[in-house]
Amino acid sequence: MIIKQLLRFFRSSLFEALIWIGALIYLALYNPVQEASFSFCVLDNLGFEHCPGCGLGRSVSFLLHGDFQASWEAHKLGIFALIVLLFRSGQLIYQHINNQKQKSRLPING
């Protein structure tokens, strides 16, 4: 029973929203100036010199710290990425709230 509830939660829109919000909180707390010793980038970990996505997280982090110029220099799509993440999080939360409202309106068949 608990496993079914966990699986249902992991497939829910609320779970995805929490992942994106958690990532944004991490980027807000992360110091983008400090060079990280660990990278989540698969291409970087495989030894590739250039990755088109590298710098995107740092760019969003600079934005969340209010440094627009450093954000632009880190990655040109940082502003767009932040807008997409905020929009997607809002969309998922809205979807979750509507799903909860619909569930509460369903008649209970006994």
BATI-620991 format. One record per atom (N, C-alpha, C): residue number from 0; residue in three letters; atom name; x, y, z. Coordinates in Angstrom, 3 decimals. Each point is the difference from the previous one (the first is absolute). Layout:
% residues N
+------+------+------+----------+----------+----------+
| resi | resn | name |       xx |       yy |       zz |
+------+------+------+----------+----------+----------+
|  NUM |  ala |   CA |        X |        Y |        Z |
...
+------+------+------+----------+----------+----------+
% end
This chain:
% residues 110
+------+------+------+----------+----------+----------+
| resi | resn | name |       xx |       yy |       zz |
+------+------+------+----------+----------+----------+
|    0 |  met |    N |    0.827 |   -1.195 |    0.000 |
|    0 |  met |   CA |   -0.827 |    1.195 |    0.000 |
|    0 |  met |    C |    0.874 |    1.262 |    0.000 |
|    1 |  ile |    N |    1.021 |    0.021 |    0.833 |
|    1 |  ile |   CA |    0.886 |    1.160 |    0.074 |
|    1 |  ile |    C |    0.781 |    0.138 |   -1.308 |
|    2 |  ile |    N |    0.419 |   -1.112 |   -0.569 |
|    2 |  ile |   CA |    0.751 |    0.034 |   -1.257 |
|    2 |  ile |    C |   -0.862 |    0.562 |   -1.117 |
|    3 |  lys |    N |   -1.290 |   -0.382 |   -0.043 |
|    3 |  lys |   CA |   -0.907 |    0.538 |   -1.011 |
|    3 |  lys |    C |   -0.150 |    1.508 |    0.156 |
|    4 |  gln |    N |   -0.114 |    0.466 |    1.232 |
|    4 |  gln |   CA |   -0.134 |    1.435 |    0.239 |
|    4 |  gln |    C |    1.272 |    0.743 |   -0.404 |
|    5 |  leu |    N |    1.161 |   -0.581 |    0.300 |
|    5 |  leu |   CA |    1.261 |    0.626 |   -0.399 |
|    5 |  leu |    C |    0.133 |    0.064 |   -1.514 |
|    6 |  leu |    N |   -0.323 |   -1.094 |   -0.674 |
|    6 |  leu |   CA |    0.060 |   -0.013 |   -1.461 |
|    6 |  leu |    C |   -0.963 |    1.010 |   -0.608 |
|    7 |  arg |    N |   -1.192 |    0.127 |    0.568 |
|    7 |  arg |   CA |   -0.971 |    0.978 |   -0.483 |
|    7 |  arg |    C |    0.548 |    1.418 |    0.193 |
|    8 |  phe |    N |    0.651 |    0.248 |    1.148 |
|    8 |  phe |   CA |    0.582 |    1.316 |    0.262 |
|    8 |  phe |    C |    1.127 |    0.302 |   -0.979 |
|    9 |  phe |    N |    0.870 |   -0.992 |   -0.272 |
|    9 |  phe |   CA |    1.115 |    0.217 |   -0.914 |
|    9 |  phe |    C |   -0.468 |    0.279 |   -1.432 |
|   10 |  arg |    N |   -1.194 |   -0.453 |   -0.349 |
|   10 |  arg |   CA |   -0.553 |    0.257 |   -1.324 |
|   10 |  arg |    C |   -0.857 |    1.256 |   -0.041 |
|   11 |  ser |    N |   -0.173 |    0.653 |    1.131 |
|   11 |  ser |   CA |   -0.897 |    1.157 |    0.066 |
|   11 |  ser |    C |    0.680 |    1.270 |   -0.499 |
|   12 |  ser |    N |   -0.828 |    0.958 |   -0.367 |
|   12 |  ser |   CA |    0.516 |    1.300 |   -0.441 |
|   12 |  ser |    C |    0.656 |    0.736 |    1.169 |
|   13 |  leu |    N |   -0.471 |   -0.251 |    1.203 |
|   13 |  leu |   CA |    0.587 |    0.661 |    1.173 |
|   13 |  leu |    C |    1.454 |   -0.415 |    0.195 |
|   14 |  phe |    N |    0.310 |   -1.264 |   -0.221 |
|   14 |  phe |   CA |    1.379 |   -0.475 |    0.151 |
|   14 |  phe |    C |    0.927 |    0.710 |   -0.981 |
|   15 |  glu |    N |   -0.409 |    0.095 |   -1.269 |
|   15 |  glu |   CA |    0.832 |    0.682 |   -0.981 |
|   15 |  glu |    C |    0.183 |    1.472 |    0.377 |
|   16 |  ala |    N |   -1.082 |    0.640 |    0.462 |
|   16 |  ala |   CA |    0.093 |    1.400 |    0.420 |
|   16 |  ala |    C |    0.987 |    0.152 |    1.149 |
|   17 |  leu |    N |   -0.030 |   -0.914 |    0.945 |
|   17 |  leu |   CA |    0.931 |    0.065 |    1.136 |
|   17 |  leu |    C |    1.447 |   -0.182 |   -0.456 |
|   18 |  ile |    N |    0.219 |   -0.828 |   -1.003 |
|   18 |  ile |   CA |    1.349 |   -0.183 |   -0.541 |
|   18 |  ile |    C |    0.506 |    1.312 |   -0.588 |
|   19 |  trp |    N |   -0.829 |    0.654 |   -0.840 |
|   19 |  trp |   CA |    0.422 |    1.255 |   -0.626 |
|   19 |  trp |    C |    0.193 |    1.106 |    1.036 |
|   20 |  ile |    N |   -0.904 |    0.080 |    0.960 |
|   20 |  ile |   CA |    0.128 |    1.026 |    1.042 |
|   20 |  ile |    C |    1.240 |   -0.268 |    0.845 |
|   21 |  gly |    N |    0.257 |   -1.265 |    0.314 |
|   21 |  gly |   CA |    1.214 |   -0.353 |    0.744 |
|   21 |  gly |    C |    1.262 |    0.378 |   -0.766 |
|   22 |  ala |    N |   -0.013 |   -0.215 |   -1.315 |
|   22 |  ala |   CA |    1.153 |    0.372 |   -0.825 |
|   22 |  ala |    C |    0.201 |    1.511 |    0.004 |
|   23 |  leu |    N |   -1.084 |    0.756 |   -0.075 |
|   23 |  leu |   CA |    0.111 |    1.463 |    0.030 |
|   23 |  leu |    C |    0.488 |    0.498 |    1.361 |
|   24 |  ile |    N |   -0.460 |   -0.638 |    1.071 |
|   24 |  ile |   CA |    0.490 |    0.372 |    1.336 |
|   24 |  ile |    C |    1.487 |   -0.304 |    0.105 |
|   25 |  tyr |    N |    0.412 |   -1.157 |   -0.514 |
|   25 |  tyr |   CA |    1.424 |   -0.344 |    0.004 |
|   25 |  tyr |    C |    0.808 |    1.055 |   -0.754 |
|   26 |  leu |    N |   -0.477 |    0.401 |   -1.180 |
|   26 |  leu |   CA |    0.724 |    0.997 |   -0.798 |
|   26 |  leu |    C |    0.005 |    1.370 |    0.679 |
|   27 |  ala |    N |   -1.040 |    0.291 |    0.777 |
|   27 |  ala |   CA |   -0.030 |    1.270 |    0.735 |
|   27 |  ala |    C |    1.002 |   -0.017 |    1.150 |
|   28 |  leu |    N |    0.236 |   -1.165 |    0.584 |
|   28 |  leu |   CA |    0.934 |   -0.114 |    1.117 |
|   28 |  leu |    C |    1.426 |   -0.258 |   -0.455 |
|   29 |  tyr |    N |    0.161 |   -0.494 |   -1.211 |
|   29 |  tyr |   CA |    1.293 |   -0.356 |   -0.569 |
|   29 |  tyr |    C |    0.803 |    1.262 |   -0.317 |
|   30 |  asn |    N |    1.294 |   -0.044 |    0.252 |
|   30 |  asn |   CA |    0.882 |    1.111 |   -0.331 |
|   30 |  asn |    C |    0.518 |   -0.216 |   -1.424 |
|   31 |  pro |    N |   -0.523 |    0.750 |   -0.985 |
|   31 |  pro |   CA |    0.382 |   -0.256 |   -1.393 |
|   31 |  pro |    C |    1.432 |    0.407 |   -0.325 |
|   32 |  val |    N |    0.617 |    0.816 |    0.837 |
|   32 |  val |   CA |    1.370 |    0.439 |   -0.248 |
|   32 |  val |    C |    0.991 |   -1.110 |    0.328 |
|   33 |  gln |    N |   -0.318 |   -0.798 |    1.009 |
|   33 |  gln |   CA |    0.871 |   -1.089 |    0.440 |
|   33 |  gln |    C |    0.014 |   -1.112 |   -1.040 |
|   34 |  glu |    N |    1.175 |   -0.439 |   -0.374 |
|   34 |  glu |   CA |    0.129 |   -1.096 |   -0.964 |
|   34 |  glu |    C |   -0.308 |   -1.321 |    0.703 |
|   35 |  ala |    N |   -0.932 |   -0.746 |   -0.544 |
|   35 |  ala |   CA |   -0.418 |   -1.255 |    0.617 |
|   35 |  ala |    C |    1.005 |   -1.108 |   -0.299 |
|   36 |  ser |    N |    0.233 |   -0.848 |    0.988 |
|   36 |  ser |   CA |    0.895 |   -1.141 |   -0.214 |
|   36 |  ser |    C |   -0.749 |   -1.173 |   -0.637 |
|   37 |  phe |    N |   -1.329 |    0.021 |    0.109 |
|   37 |  phe |   CA |   -0.828 |   -1.054 |   -0.577 |
|   37 |  phe |    C |   -0.941 |    0.613 |   -1.023 |
|   38 |  ser |    N |   -0.220 |   -0.698 |   -1.085 |
|   38 |  ser |   CA |   -0.905 |    0.472 |   -1.040 |
|   38 |  ser |    C |   -1.062 |   -1.051 |   -0.264 |
|   39 |  phe |    N |   -1.238 |    0.451 |   -0.157 |
|   39 |  phe |   CA |   -1.086 |   -0.897 |   -0.388 |
|   39 |  phe |    C |   -0.003 |   -0.244 |   -1.507 |
|   40 |  cys |    N |    0.799 |    0.763 |   -0.736 |
|   40 |  cys |   CA |    0.017 |   -0.075 |   -1.456 |
|   40 |  cys |    C |    0.641 |   -1.306 |   -0.459 |
|   41 |  val |    N |   -0.751 |   -0.763 |   -0.760 |
|   41 |  val |   CA |    0.494 |   -1.277 |   -0.509 |
|   41 |  val |    C |    1.156 |    0.223 |   -0.973 |
|   42 |  leu |    N |   -0.147 |    0.988 |   -0.881 |
|   42 |  leu |   CA |    1.058 |    0.266 |   -0.977 |
|   42 |  leu |    C |    1.291 |    0.451 |    0.681 |
|   43 |  asp |    N |   -0.122 |    0.821 |    1.034 |
|   43 |  asp |   CA |    1.175 |    0.447 |    0.745 |
|   43 |  asp |    C |    0.678 |   -1.181 |    0.692 |
|   44 |  asn |    N |   -0.801 |   -0.875 |    0.569 |
|   44 |  asn |   CA |    0.548 |   -1.174 |    0.680 |
|   44 |  asn |    C |    0.634 |   -0.995 |   -0.976 |
|   45 |  leu |    N |   -0.414 |    0.047 |   -1.261 |
|   45 |  leu |   CA |    0.597 |   -0.868 |   -1.017 |
|   45 |  leu |    C |    1.245 |    0.624 |   -0.622 |
|   46 |  gly |    N |    0.316 |    1.240 |    0.388 |
|   46 |  gly |   CA |    1.222 |    0.645 |   -0.463 |
|   46 |  gly |    C |   -0.147 |    0.910 |   -1.193 |
|   47 |  phe |    N |   -1.226 |    0.277 |   -0.443 |
|   47 |  phe |   CA |   -0.192 |    0.914 |   -1.123 |
|   47 |  phe |    C |    0.326 |    1.428 |    0.430 |
|   48 |  glu |    N |    0.610 |    0.741 |   -0.896 |
|   48 |  glu |   CA |    0.391 |    1.379 |    0.300 |
|   48 |  glu |    C |   -1.199 |    0.943 |    0.040 |
|   49 |  his |    N |   -0.917 |   -0.169 |   -0.944 |
|   49 |  his |   CA |   -1.116 |    0.936 |   -0.112 |
|   49 |  his |    C |   -1.332 |   -0.735 |    0.119 |
|   50 |  cys |    N |   -0.868 |    0.555 |    0.807 |
|   50 |  cys |   CA |   -1.360 |   -0.506 |    0.129 |
|   50 |  cys |    C |   -0.938 |    1.189 |   -0.193 |
|   51 |  pro |    N |   -0.989 |   -0.110 |   -0.889 |
|   51 |  pro |   CA |   -0.890 |    1.139 |   -0.241 |
|   51 |  pro |    C |   -0.848 |    0.376 |    1.214 |
|   52 |  gly |    N |   -0.159 |   -0.899 |    0.934 |
|   52 |  gly |   CA |   -0.809 |    0.300 |    1.176 |
|   52 |  gly |    C |    0.793 |    0.461 |    1.204 |
|   53 |  cys |    N |    1.313 |   -0.220 |   -0.017 |
|   53 |  cys |   CA |    0.813 |    0.402 |    1.144 |
|   53 |  cys |    C |   -0.064 |    1.511 |    0.184 |
|   54 |  gly |    N |   -0.119 |    0.399 |    1.203 |
|   54 |  gly |   CA |   -0.127 |    1.416 |    0.311 |
|   54 |  gly |    C |   -1.441 |    0.422 |    0.178 |
|   55 |  leu |    N |   -0.942 |   -0.844 |   -0.416 |
|   55 |  leu |   CA |   -1.408 |    0.363 |    0.103 |
|   55 |  leu |    C |   -0.442 |    0.097 |    1.463 |
|   56 |  gly |    N |    0.377 |   -0.984 |    0.802 |
|   56 |  gly |   CA |   -0.338 |    0.055 |    1.425 |
|   56 |  gly |    C |    0.674 |    1.171 |    0.685 |
|   57 |  arg |    N |    1.250 |    0.238 |   -0.344 |
|   57 |  arg |   CA |    0.724 |    1.140 |    0.569 |
|   57 |  arg |    C |   -0.663 |    1.306 |   -0.431 |
|   58 |  ser |    N |   -0.455 |    0.056 |   -1.254 |
|   58 |  ser |   CA |   -0.682 |    1.184 |   -0.505 |
|   58 |  ser |    C |   -1.288 |    0.278 |    0.785 |
|   59 |  val |    N |   -0.782 |   -1.044 |    0.248 |
|   59 |  val |   CA |   -1.232 |    0.151 |    0.781 |
|   59 |  val |    C |    0.351 |    0.421 |    1.427 |
|   60 |  ser |    N |    1.049 |   -0.570 |    0.547 |
|   60 |  ser |   CA |    0.423 |    0.364 |    1.350 |
|   60 |  ser |    C |    0.403 |    1.474 |    0.067 |
|   61 |  phe |    N |    0.754 |    0.473 |   -0.989 |
|   61 |  phe |   CA |    0.356 |    1.417 |   -0.056 |
|   61 |  phe |    C |   -1.260 |    0.861 |   -0.050 |
|   62 |  leu |    N |   -0.982 |   -0.424 |   -0.793 |
|   62 |  leu |   CA |   -1.264 |    0.742 |   -0.082 |
|   62 |  leu |    C |   -0.692 |    0.084 |    1.352 |
|   63 |  leu |    N |   -0.058 |   -1.131 |    0.690 |
|   63 |  leu |   CA |   -0.656 |   -0.031 |    1.302 |
|   63 |  leu |    C |    0.748 |    0.828 |    1.046 |
|   64 |  his |    N |    1.278 |    0.259 |   -0.262 |
|   64 |  his |   CA |    0.793 |    0.870 |    0.876 |
|   64 |  his |    C |   -0.024 |    1.453 |   -0.489 |
|   65 |  gly |    N |   -0.685 |    0.268 |   -1.111 |
|   65 |  gly |   CA |   -0.151 |    1.356 |   -0.504 |
|   65 |  gly |    C |    1.125 |    0.491 |   -0.890 |
|   66 |  asp |    N |    0.895 |   -0.882 |   -0.415 |
|   66 |  asp |   CA |    1.123 |    0.397 |   -0.848 |
|   66 |  asp |    C |   -0.324 |   -0.356 |   -1.458 |
|   67 |  phe |    N |   -0.666 |    0.930 |   -0.678 |
|   67 |  phe |   CA |   -0.489 |   -0.263 |   -1.348 |
|   67 |  phe |    C |    1.133 |   -0.093 |   -1.026 |
|   68 |  gln |    N |    1.014 |    0.821 |    0.136 |
|   68 |  gln |   CA |    1.100 |   -0.036 |   -0.959 |
|   68 |  gln |    C |    0.777 |   -1.312 |    0.085 |
|   69 |  ala |    N |    0.310 |   -0.448 |    1.226 |
|   69 |  ala |   CA |    0.707 |   -1.270 |    0.169 |
|   69 |  ala |    C |   -0.866 |   -1.159 |   -0.504 |
|   70 |  ser |    N |   -1.316 |    0.115 |    0.194 |
|   70 |  ser |   CA |   -0.911 |   -1.023 |   -0.503 |
|   70 |  ser |    C |    0.081 |   -0.074 |   -1.516 |
|   71 |  trp |    N |   -0.016 |    1.124 |   -0.662 |
|   71 |  trp |   CA |    0.064 |    0.051 |   -1.456 |
|   71 |  trp |    C |    1.316 |   -0.581 |   -0.506 |
|   72 |  glu |    N |    1.088 |    0.307 |    0.711 |
|   72 |  glu |   CA |    1.316 |   -0.493 |   -0.401 |
|   72 |  glu |    C |    0.143 |   -1.507 |    0.237 |
|   73 |  ala |    N |   -0.650 |   -0.514 |    1.046 |
|   73 |  ala |   CA |    0.084 |   -1.439 |    0.293 |
|   73 |  ala |    C |   -0.750 |   -0.818 |   -1.048 |
|   74 |  his |    N |   -1.192 |    0.480 |   -0.396 |
|   74 |  his |   CA |   -0.787 |   -0.697 |   -1.027 |
|   74 |  his |    C |   -1.097 |    0.940 |   -0.474 |
|   75 |  lys |    N |   -0.124 |    0.128 |   -1.279 |
|   75 |  lys |   CA |   -0.961 |    0.942 |   -0.588 |
|   75 |  lys |    C |   -1.459 |   -0.389 |    0.251 |
|   76 |  leu |    N |   -0.262 |   -1.269 |    0.260 |
|   76 |  leu |   CA |   -1.380 |   -0.454 |    0.194 |
|   76 |  leu |    C |   -0.402 |   -0.113 |    1.473 |
|   77 |  gly |    N |    0.793 |    0.555 |    0.898 |
|   77 |  gly |   CA |   -0.311 |   -0.090 |    1.420 |
|   77 |  gly |    C |   -1.329 |    0.631 |    0.364 |
|   78 |  ile |    N |   -0.284 |    1.180 |   -0.551 |
|   78 |  ile |   CA |   -1.263 |    0.683 |    0.288 |
|   78 |  ile |    C |   -1.170 |   -0.842 |   -0.504 |
|   79 |  phe |    N |    0.128 |   -0.515 |   -1.205 |
|   79 |  phe |   CA |   -1.045 |   -0.843 |   -0.575 |
|   79 |  phe |    C |   -0.213 |   -1.258 |    0.860 |
|   80 |  ala |    N |    1.090 |   -0.618 |    0.429 |
|   80 |  ala |   CA |   -0.098 |   -1.214 |    0.826 |
|   80 |  ala |    C |   -0.723 |    0.289 |    1.311 |
|   81 |  leu |    N |    0.313 |    1.129 |    0.636 |
|   81 |  leu |   CA |   -0.659 |    0.352 |    1.258 |
|   81 |  leu |    C |   -1.490 |    0.216 |   -0.222 |
|   82 |  ile |    N |   -0.353 |    0.686 |   -1.072 |
|   82 |  ile |   CA |   -1.420 |    0.230 |   -0.307 |
|   82 |  ile |    C |   -0.720 |   -1.326 |   -0.227 |
|   83 |  val |    N |    0.632 |   -0.895 |   -0.754 |
|   83 |  val |   CA |   -0.609 |   -1.314 |   -0.273 |
|   83 |  val |    C |   -0.181 |   -0.793 |    1.296 |
|   84 |  leu |    N |    1.014 |   -0.008 |    0.863 |
|   84 |  leu |   CA |   -0.100 |   -0.754 |    1.257 |
|   84 |  leu |    C |   -1.080 |    0.569 |    0.914 |
|   85 |  leu |    N |   -0.092 |    1.315 |    0.087 |
|   85 |  leu |   CA |   -1.040 |    0.617 |    0.828 |
|   85 |  leu |    C |   -1.384 |   -0.280 |   -0.578 |
|   86 |  phe |    N |   -0.126 |    0.112 |   -1.312 |
|   86 |  phe |   CA |   -1.283 |   -0.269 |   -0.655 |
|   86 |  phe |    C |   -0.410 |   -1.458 |    0.201 |
|   87 |  arg |    N |    0.939 |   -0.920 |   -0.220 |
|   87 |  arg |   CA |   -0.308 |   -1.430 |    0.137 |
|   87 |  arg |    C |   -0.379 |   -0.343 |    1.434 |
|   88 |  ser |    N |    0.700 |    0.558 |    0.971 |
|   88 |  ser |   CA |   -0.337 |   -0.254 |    1.408 |
|   88 |  ser |    C |   -1.396 |    0.496 |    0.314 |
|   89 |  gly |    N |   -0.320 |    1.211 |   -0.461 |
|   89 |  gly |   CA |   -1.339 |    0.547 |    0.220 |
|   89 |  gly |    C |   -1.067 |   -0.834 |   -0.679 |
|   90 |  gln |    N |    0.287 |   -0.439 |   -1.208 |
|   90 |  gln |   CA |   -0.932 |   -0.833 |   -0.747 |
|   90 |  gln |    C |   -0.277 |   -1.315 |    0.739 |
|   91 |  leu |    N |    1.036 |   -0.621 |    0.531 |
|   91 |  leu |   CA |   -0.158 |   -1.275 |    0.717 |
|   91 |  leu |    C |   -0.764 |    0.173 |    1.305 |
|   92 |  ile |    N |    0.272 |    1.076 |    0.710 |
|   92 |  ile |   CA |   -0.731 |    0.256 |    1.250 |
|   92 |  ile |    C |   -1.468 |    0.262 |   -0.303 |
|   93 |  tyr |    N |   -0.280 |    0.793 |   -1.029 |
|   93 |  tyr |   CA |   -1.370 |    0.273 |   -0.419 |
|   93 |  tyr |    C |   -0.714 |   -1.305 |   -0.371 |
|   94 |  gln |    N |    0.691 |   -0.858 |   -0.746 |
|   94 |  gln |   CA |   -0.562 |   -1.298 |   -0.396 |
|   94 |  gln |    C |   -0.301 |   -0.856 |    1.236 |
|   95 |  his |    N |    0.907 |   -0.002 |    0.967 |
|   95 |  his |   CA |   -0.204 |   -0.780 |    1.220 |
|   95 |  his |    C |   -1.218 |    0.511 |    0.779 |
|   96 |  ile |    N |   -0.125 |    1.306 |    0.111 |
|   96 |  ile |   CA |   -1.134 |    0.584 |    0.729 |
|   96 |  ile |    C |   -1.305 |   -0.350 |   -0.696 |
|   97 |  asn |    N |   -0.034 |    0.093 |   -1.335 |
|   97 |  asn |   CA |   -1.221 |   -0.367 |   -0.733 |
|   97 |  asn |    C |   -0.336 |   -1.470 |    0.154 |
|   98 |  asn |    N |    1.014 |   -0.864 |   -0.003 |
|   98 |  asn |   CA |   -0.244 |   -1.428 |    0.203 |
|   98 |  asn |    C |   -0.592 |   -0.264 |    1.377 |
|   99 |  gln |    N |    0.499 |    0.701 |    1.007 |
|   99 |  gln |   CA |   -0.523 |   -0.179 |    1.361 |
|   99 |  gln |    C |   -1.445 |    0.479 |    0.091 |
|  100 |  lys |    N |   -0.315 |    1.109 |   -0.673 |
|  100 |  lys |   CA |   -1.379 |    0.511 |   -0.007 |
|  100 |  lys |    C |   -0.936 |   -0.986 |   -0.672 |
|  101 |  gln |    N |    0.447 |   -0.585 |   -1.120 |
|  101 |  gln |   CA |   -0.840 |   -0.966 |   -0.712 |
|  101 |  gln |    C |   -0.223 |   -1.245 |    0.838 |
|  102 |  lys |    N |    1.019 |   -0.449 |    0.716 |
|  102 |  lys |   CA |   -0.146 |   -1.185 |    0.850 |
|  102 |  lys |    C |   -0.980 |    0.254 |    1.132 |
|  103 |  ser |    N |   -0.005 |    1.214 |    0.530 |
|  103 |  ser |   CA |   -0.881 |    0.298 |    1.115 |
|  103 |  ser |    C |   -1.451 |    0.135 |   -0.457 |
|  104 |  arg |    N |   -0.247 |    0.246 |   -1.286 |
|  104 |  arg |   CA |   -1.360 |    0.127 |   -0.530 |
|  104 |  arg |    C |   -0.610 |   -1.336 |   -0.423 |
|  105 |  leu |    N |    0.836 |   -1.031 |   -0.153 |
|  105 |  leu |   CA |   -0.511 |   -1.290 |   -0.444 |
|  105 |  leu |    C |   -0.916 |   -0.608 |    1.051 |
|  106 |  pro |    N |   -1.134 |   -0.540 |   -0.425 |
|  106 |  pro |   CA |   -0.882 |   -0.672 |    0.966 |
|  106 |  pro |    C |    0.635 |   -1.319 |    0.470 |
|  107 |  ile |    N |   -0.216 |   -0.304 |    1.240 |
|  107 |  ile |   CA |    0.537 |   -1.222 |    0.578 |
|  107 |  ile |    C |   -1.047 |   -1.095 |   -0.155 |
|  108 |  asn |    N |    0.373 |   -1.041 |   -0.735 |
|  108 |  asn |   CA |   -0.919 |   -1.136 |   -0.196 |
|  108 |  asn |    C |    0.300 |   -1.034 |    1.072 |
|  109 |  gly |    N |   -0.983 |   -0.283 |    0.790 |
|  109 |  gly |   CA |    0.208 |   -0.929 |    1.099 |
|  109 |  gly |    C |   -0.521 |   -1.285 |   -0.341 |
+------+------+------+----------+----------+----------+
% end
